[in-house]
Amino acid sequence: MFCCGRGFGRKERGKKQPTWRVFSLKELHAATNNFNYDNKLGEGGFGSVYWGQLWDGSQIAVKRLKVWSNKADMEFAVEVEILARVRHKNLLSLRGYCAEGQERLIVYDYMPNLSLLSHLHGQHSAECLLDWNRRMNIAIGSAEGIAYLHHHATPHIIHRDIKASNVLVDSDFQAQVADFGFAKLIPDGATHVTTRVKGTLGYLAPEYAMLGKASESCDVYSFGILLLELASGKKPIEKLSSTMKRTVTDWALPLACERKFDELADPKLNGKYAEDELKRVVFVALLCAHSRPERRPTMLEVVELLKGESKEKLAQLENDELFKTSQAPEYNDGTSAAEESSDFISEEKDEKQDSK
Ligand SMILES: Nc1ncnc2c1ncn2[C@@H]1O[C@H](COP(=O)(O)OP(=O)(O)OP(=O)(O)O)[C@@H](O)[C@H]1O
């Protein structure tokens, strides 16, 4: 089904040198000290991820499928297929894969600074390594990676699981968008695909959560939530009491309308941020997370707005109706008072493509 390859479209801007190969199970056992518990970096829906070192000294992260099943094998094939065809400076590169017997493993470059989640809310959060410049670079870099998937990859790709644990940070604190296992390839001419709802609550666009309509604008919504998280240090859903929850958008919109940016900024920044940039990030984020998909910008527009390239478009953004008075009730996606026992959705629906 697969062979070692060099991807395609090598001439396109922003791409890295594509090279990947098939690894033997023996080589991966040697690299990870037999998948030693001490080498374990984390665990996701697919299985565990281990740190390893190859004979040439290079460091790798090996994702090992938990339990073999036809469904898991499909997800494995989707991730390998997608990773093999995309190469961009802000998308996590595939080093290779291994499929021997019932073992399925994916090999990536190791990201020494782990995920955005670990910096914002996890093991790195106390170190406060994410100053404002780094946050801005991560915001722009991850937007460029997603814009590449939406607008330059052929066929176009919807990620479907944009969230803080899927944005990894390399040694230069540049963003690497990861975890393409849920991604969907969009055939030419299709506006969206109706599909199984998969993703993480708090990041799910309302039309996707309710109707299973996946399109690029669902990723834009999730990216908006991620931007708010990056700027404010708040989680997508905050627990206010045992029965009440508040989404980060419900919290941020009234503050943005009142231009209270000092209250929106992550307290860990200690007031050290560029106010015009923070303002930009918050306005872009809230427009991305609009409940009506047609009001959301494209990822190409998001990149342009975050970079502040067009003063005219920034002025338009700031004067958007959304920021005139608090629109919280209309804007609300309905999750604020929801009672969820799990923050992960996996609901089967018929898969059908919808072209217009
Ligand atoms: N290339 C990598 N370099 C460093 N750490 C990694 C790498 N890939 C994954 N990790 C770590 O392993 C953890 C598990 O990753 P994985 O993608 O399997 O799951 P997840 O994104 O946390 O959850 P889910 O599968 O539900 O999306 C991540 O949170 C991350 O910290």
PDBQT file of the ligand as one rigid body, heavy atoms in Angstrom, charges set to zero:
ROOT
HETATM    1  N1  LIG A 401       6.627  14.505  17.697  1.00  0.00    +0.000 N 
HETATM    2  C1  LIG A 401       6.438  14.627  19.005  1.00  0.00    +0.000 A 
HETATM    3  N2  LIG A 401       7.403  15.152  19.785  1.00  0.00    +0.000 NA
HETATM    4  C2  LIG A 401       7.220  15.299  21.116  1.00  0.00    +0.000 A 
HETATM    5  N3  LIG A 401       6.103  14.928  21.771  1.00  0.00    +0.000 NA
HETATM    6  C3  LIG A 401       5.118  14.393  21.061  1.00  0.00    +0.000 A 
HETATM    7  C4  LIG A 401       5.204  14.211  19.645  1.00  0.00    +0.000 A 
HETATM    8  N4  LIG A 401       4.056  13.662  19.198  1.00  0.00    +0.000 NA
HETATM    9  C5  LIG A 401       3.281  13.521  20.276  1.00  0.00    +0.000 A 
HETATM   10  N5  LIG A 401       3.900  13.949  21.403  1.00  0.00    +0.000 N 
HETATM   11  C6  LIG A 401       3.380  13.913  22.772  1.00  0.00    +0.000 C 
HETATM   12  O1  LIG A 401       2.578  12.774  22.962  1.00  0.00    +0.000 OA
HETATM   13  C7  LIG A 401       1.272  13.132  23.455  1.00  0.00    +0.000 C 
HETATM   14  C8  LIG A 401       0.237  12.192  22.831  1.00  0.00    +0.000 C 
HETATM   15  O2  LIG A 401       0.088  12.510  21.458  1.00  0.00    +0.000 OA
HETATM   16  P1  LIG A 401      -1.143  12.044  20.562  1.00  0.00    +0.000 P 
HETATM   17  O3  LIG A 401      -1.070  12.818  19.289  1.00  0.00    +0.000 OA
HETATM   18  O4  LIG A 401      -1.136  10.567  20.451  1.00  0.00    +0.000 OA
HETATM   19  O5  LIG A 401      -2.426  12.398  21.411  1.00  0.00    +0.000 OA
HETATM   20  P2  LIG A 401      -3.175  13.739  21.833  1.00  0.00    +0.000 P 
HETATM   21  O6  LIG A 401      -3.047  14.756  20.754  1.00  0.00    +0.000 OA
HETATM   22  O7  LIG A 401      -2.684  14.155  23.191  1.00  0.00    +0.000 OA
HETATM   23  O8  LIG A 401      -4.664  13.215  21.983  1.00  0.00    +0.000 OA
HETATM   24  P3  LIG A 401      -5.695  12.715  20.865  1.00  0.00    +0.000 P 
HETATM   25  O9  LIG A 401      -5.199  11.443  20.300  1.00  0.00    +0.000 OA
HETATM   26  O10 LIG A 401      -6.909  12.560  21.661  1.00  0.00    +0.000 OA
HETATM   27  O11 LIG A 401      -5.765  13.801  19.835  1.00  0.00    +0.000 OA
HETATM   28  C9  LIG A 401       1.092  14.599  23.053  1.00  0.00    +0.000 C 
HETATM   29  O12 LIG A 401       0.319  15.322  23.961  1.00  0.00    +0.000 OA
HETATM   30  C10 LIG A 401       2.520  15.144  23.011  1.00  0.00    +0.000 C 
HETATM   31  O13 LIG A 401       2.870  15.728  24.266  1.00  0.00    +0.000 OA
ENDROOT
TORSDOF 0
